[in-house]
Amino acid sequence: MLALLPPSTVQYRSVRKRVEELDRLEAERAAQAPPKHGFWGRWIARLGPVGVLVWKFKVIALIVLGKAKLLLLGLTKLTTLLSMLASLGIYWTLYGWKFGLGLVVLIYIHEMGHVSALRRFGIPASAPMFVPGFGAFVRLKAHAPTVGQDARVGLAGPLWGLGAACGTYAIYMLTGAPIWAVLARFGGWINLFNLIPVWQLDGSRGFAALTRVHRGAILALVGLMWVLTRDGMLFLVALGCGYRLFTNDYPPESDTPVLGQFAMLVVLLAMLCMVGIPATAR
């Protein structure tokens, strides 16, 4: 109708006003309408508050499933599987099958943390390779383009290892089985060892992204945690931090997220090293 009426007429102004009112009402109804989540979203919504929680945490569930898929993918590599079984045989002979299997799984999850970070940054690398009696490693086929990326790849292993150790501790709290306490403490200890910032250890790659001031802050934090826990591994980490404090390989600007990750790892892994071991497991 507006196209047929002269703009100067009363009818034109009345029709235009009504159209604007209808547009406003339609916009308000669209804003107040519940979001369209498809069939499954509507079905979950019928569950009420429980359905809302399920819907809100669906992203977290997808992330967990994605990580689980990556963990299983590593086992499809023949070199990884065979070297893993060889390490399991040695640890089984030395410590029994329960601790041997748990140790191999903890090491594997640590290494898959590196693999996950490498895949995220598009850096080609081999699957984890176990060295019986010495742990495992991932061989890079190209260098990380930046110091920050290399630091994140290095700390991804201890981060995943921290998650695995926390998982074993949670199982211990639920079941009370001593073997889970042993694995939780050892998981904290072995990942803390990897934070020593020397040689090819993960902590060395993380320290490369920190300025001298932030290296000093990490050294102070490690010293504080050593005073609180008296764990000898923290003393070794402190020695490495003190050495790297006076090297000239620090960047002009620090990587704050890497600093936060390193500090968090020091605190939480040190706390895991304090997990009490039941007398029946000693």
C-alpha positions as CSV (number, residue, x, y, z in Angstrom):
1,M,0.0,0.0,0.0
2,L,2.8,2.4,0.8
3,A,4.1,2.1,-2.8
4,L,0.7,3.3,-4.1
5,L,0.1,6.2,-1.7
6,P,1.7,9.7,-2.0
7,P,4.1,10.3,1.0
8,S,2.4,13.6,1.9
9,T,-1.0,12.0,2.6
10,V,-2.5,11.2,6.0
11,Q,-3.1,7.6,4.8
12,Y,0.5,7.1,4.0
13,R,1.6,8.3,7.4
14,S,-1.0,6.1,9.2
15,V,0.0,3.0,7.3
16,R,3.7,3.6,7.8
17,K,3.2,4.1,11.6
18,R,1.3,0.8,11.7
19,V,4.0,-1.1,9.8
20,E,6.6,0.2,12.2
21,E,4.5,-0.9,15.2
22,L,4.1,-4.4,13.7
23,D,7.9,-4.6,13.1
24,R,8.6,-3.7,16.7
25,L,6.1,-6.3,18.0
26,E,7.6,-9.0,15.8
27,A,11.1,-8.1,17.0
28,E,10.0,-8.3,20.7
29,R,8.4,-11.7,20.2
30,A,11.5,-13.0,18.5
31,A,13.6,-11.8,21.4
32,Q,11.4,-13.5,24.0
33,A,11.0,-16.8,22.1
34,P,13.0,-19.7,23.4
35,P,16.1,-20.6,21.3
36,K,15.6,-23.4,18.7
37,H,17.8,-26.3,19.6
38,G,16.4,-28.9,17.2
39,F,14.8,-32.2,18.2
40,W,17.4,-33.2,20.9
41,G,17.5,-29.7,22.3
42,R,13.7,-29.6,22.7
43,W,13.7,-33.1,24.2
44,I,16.4,-32.2,26.8
45,A,14.5,-29.0,27.6
46,R,11.5,-31.1,28.7
47,L,13.7,-32.5,31.5
48,G,13.5,-29.2,33.3
49,P,16.6,-28.0,35.3
50,V,18.4,-31.3,34.7
51,G,17.9,-30.9,31.0
52,V,19.3,-27.3,31.2
53,L,22.4,-28.5,32.9
54,V,22.9,-31.3,30.4
55,W,22.5,-28.8,27.6
56,K,24.9,-26.3,29.2
57,F,27.6,-28.9,29.7
58,K,27.3,-30.5,26.3
59,V,30.4,-28.6,25.1
60,I,32.4,-29.9,28.0
61,A,31.2,-33.4,27.2
62,L,32.2,-33.0,23.5
63,I,35.7,-31.8,24.6
64,V,36.1,-34.8,26.9
65,L,35.0,-37.2,24.2
66,G,37.4,-35.5,21.7
67,K,40.3,-36.0,24.2
68,A,39.3,-39.6,24.7
69,K,39.2,-40.2,21.0
70,L,42.8,-38.7,20.7
71,L,44.0,-41.0,23.4
72,L,42.6,-44.1,21.6
73,L,44.0,-42.9,18.3
74,G,47.6,-43.0,19.7
75,L,47.1,-46.7,20.5
76,T,46.5,-47.5,16.8
77,K,50.2,-46.8,16.0
78,L,52.1,-50.1,16.0
79,T,55.3,-48.5,17.2
80,T,53.6,-46.9,20.2
81,L,51.7,-50.1,21.1
82,L,54.7,-52.4,20.9
83,S,57.0,-50.1,22.8
84,M,54.3,-49.5,25.4
85,L,53.9,-53.3,25.9
86,A,57.7,-53.7,26.3
87,S,57.7,-51.0,29.0
88,L,54.8,-52.6,30.7
89,G,56.6,-55.9,30.8
90,I,59.6,-54.3,32.6
91,Y,57.5,-52.3,35.0
92,W,55.3,-55.4,35.7
93,T,58.4,-57.5,36.6
94,L,59.8,-54.8,38.9
95,Y,56.7,-53.4,40.6
96,G,53.7,-55.7,39.8
97,W,51.0,-55.4,37.2
98,K,48.9,-52.9,38.9
99,F,51.5,-50.2,39.4
100,G,53.2,-51.2,36.1
101,L,50.0,-50.7,34.1
102,G,49.1,-47.5,35.9
103,L,52.6,-46.1,35.3
104,V,52.5,-46.8,31.6
105,V,49.1,-45.2,31.3
106,L,50.3,-42.1,33.2
107,I,53.3,-41.7,30.9
108,Y,51.1,-42.3,27.8
109,I,48.7,-39.6,28.8
110,H,51.6,-37.2,29.4
111,E,53.0,-37.8,26.0
112,M,49.6,-37.5,24.3
113,G,49.3,-34.0,25.9
114,H,52.3,-33.0,23.7
115,V,50.7,-34.7,20.7
116,S,47.4,-32.7,21.2
117,A,49.3,-29.4,21.4
118,L,51.3,-30.3,18.3
119,R,48.2,-31.1,16.4
120,R,46.6,-27.8,17.5
121,F,49.5,-25.8,16.2
122,G,49.9,-27.9,13.0
123,I,53.4,-29.1,13.8
124,P,54.1,-32.6,12.4
125,A,55.5,-35.1,14.9
126,S,55.7,-38.9,15.5
127,A,53.4,-40.9,17.7
128,P,54.7,-41.5,21.3
129,M,57.6,-43.9,21.5
130,F,58.3,-45.7,24.8
131,V,61.8,-46.4,26.0
132,P,61.5,-49.2,28.5
133,G,62.8,-48.1,31.9
134,F,63.2,-44.4,30.8
135,G,59.8,-43.1,29.9
136,A,58.7,-42.1,26.4
137,F,59.1,-39.3,23.9
138,V,57.5,-37.7,20.8
139,R,59.9,-36.8,17.9
140,L,59.1,-33.5,16.2
141,K,59.4,-33.4,12.4
142,A,59.5,-29.6,12.4
143,H,60.4,-26.9,14.9
144,A,57.7,-24.8,16.5
145,P,57.6,-21.4,14.7
146,T,57.6,-19.3,17.9
147,V,59.0,-19.7,21.4
148,G,55.5,-19.3,22.8
149,Q,54.1,-22.2,20.8
150,D,57.1,-24.4,21.8
151,A,56.6,-23.5,25.4
152,R,52.9,-24.5,25.2
153,V,53.8,-27.8,23.5
154,G,56.3,-28.4,26.3
155,L,53.9,-27.7,29.2
156,A,51.0,-29.6,27.6
157,G,52.6,-32.9,28.7
158,P,52.7,-31.9,32.4
159,L,49.2,-30.4,32.1
160,W,47.7,-33.6,30.8
161,G,49.9,-35.5,33.3
162,L,48.4,-33.4,36.1
163,G,44.9,-34.2,34.9
164,A,45.7,-37.9,34.9
165,A,47.2,-37.8,38.4
166,C,44.2,-35.8,39.7
167,G,42.0,-38.5,38.2
168,T,43.8,-41.3,40.0
169,Y,43.6,-39.3,43.2
170,A,39.8,-38.9,42.7
171,I,39.5,-42.6,42.2
172,Y,41.4,-43.2,45.4
173,M,39.1,-40.9,47.3
174,L,36.1,-42.8,46.0
175,T,37.4,-46.3,46.4
176,G,40.1,-46.1,49.1
177,A,42.3,-48.6,47.1
178,P,45.9,-47.8,48.1
179,I,47.2,-48.4,44.5
180,W,45.4,-45.2,43.3
181,A,47.1,-43.1,46.0
182,V,50.5,-44.5,45.0
183,L,49.8,-43.6,41.3
184,A,48.5,-40.1,42.2
185,R,51.7,-39.3,44.1
186,F,54.0,-40.8,41.6
187,G,52.1,-39.0,38.8
188,G,52.7,-35.7,40.6
189,W,56.4,-36.6,41.2
190,I,57.2,-37.6,37.6
191,N,55.5,-34.5,36.1
192,L,57.3,-32.3,38.6
193,F,60.5,-33.9,37.5
194,N,59.7,-32.9,33.9
195,L,59.4,-29.2,35.1
196,I,63.1,-29.0,35.8
197,P,64.1,-26.3,33.3
198,V,67.2,-28.0,31.9
199,W,68.2,-30.1,28.9
200,Q,65.3,-31.5,26.9
201,L,62.8,-31.6,29.8
202,D,59.4,-29.9,29.4
203,G,60.3,-27.2,31.9
204,S,63.2,-26.0,29.8
205,R,60.9,-25.3,26.9
206,G,58.4,-23.5,29.2
207,F,61.2,-21.4,30.7
208,A,62.4,-20.3,27.3
209,A,59.2,-18.1,27.0
210,L,59.8,-16.3,30.4
211,T,61.8,-13.2,31.1
212,R,64.4,-13.1,33.8
213,V,61.9,-11.4,36.2
214,H,59.3,-14.1,35.7
215,R,61.9,-16.8,36.0
216,G,62.8,-15.3,39.4
217,A,59.1,-15.4,40.3
218,I,58.9,-19.1,39.5
219,L,62.1,-19.7,41.5
220,A,60.5,-18.0,44.5
221,L,57.3,-20.0,44.1
222,V,59.2,-23.3,43.8
223,G,61.3,-22.3,46.9
224,L,58.1,-21.6,48.8
225,M,56.5,-24.9,47.9
226,W,59.7,-26.7,48.9
227,V,59.6,-25.1,52.3
228,L,56.0,-26.1,52.7
229,T,56.3,-29.7,51.4
230,R,60.0,-30.5,51.9
231,D,59.8,-32.6,48.7
232,G,63.3,-33.3,47.3
233,M,62.1,-33.0,43.7
234,L,61.2,-29.3,44.3
235,F,64.8,-28.7,45.4
236,L,66.0,-30.1,42.0
237,V,63.4,-27.9,40.2
238,A,64.7,-24.9,42.2
239,L,68.3,-25.6,41.2
240,G,67.3,-25.7,37.6
241,C,65.4,-22.4,37.9
242,G,68.4,-20.8,39.6
243,Y,70.7,-21.9,36.8
244,R,68.3,-20.6,34.1
245,L,67.9,-17.3,35.9
246,F,71.4,-16.4,34.8
247,T,71.5,-17.7,31.3
248,N,71.0,-15.3,28.4
249,D,68.3,-17.2,26.5
250,Y,65.3,-15.2,27.9
251,P,63.0,-13.3,25.5
252,P,62.6,-9.5,25.6
253,E,58.9,-9.9,26.6
254,S,57.4,-12.6,28.8
255,D,54.5,-14.9,27.8
256,T,52.0,-14.4,30.7
257,P,49.8,-17.4,30.0
258,V,52.9,-19.6,30.0
259,L,53.9,-18.1,33.3
260,G,50.5,-18.9,34.8
261,Q,50.6,-22.5,33.5
262,F,54.0,-23.0,35.0
263,A,53.1,-21.6,38.3
264,M,49.9,-23.6,38.5
265,L,51.8,-26.8,37.6
266,V,54.3,-26.2,40.4
267,V,51.7,-25.7,43.1
268,L,49.3,-28.5,42.1
269,L,52.0,-31.1,41.4
270,A,53.7,-30.2,44.7
271,M,50.4,-30.8,46.4
272,L,50.0,-34.2,44.7
273,C,53.5,-35.2,46.0
274,M,52.0,-34.8,49.5
275,V,49.4,-37.5,49.0
276,G,49.6,-39.9,51.9
277,I,50.5,-43.5,51.0
278,P,48.5,-46.0,53.1
279,A,50.7,-48.4,55.1
280,T,49.3,-51.4,53.2
281,A,50.8,-50.1,50.0
282,R,54.3,-49.4,51.2
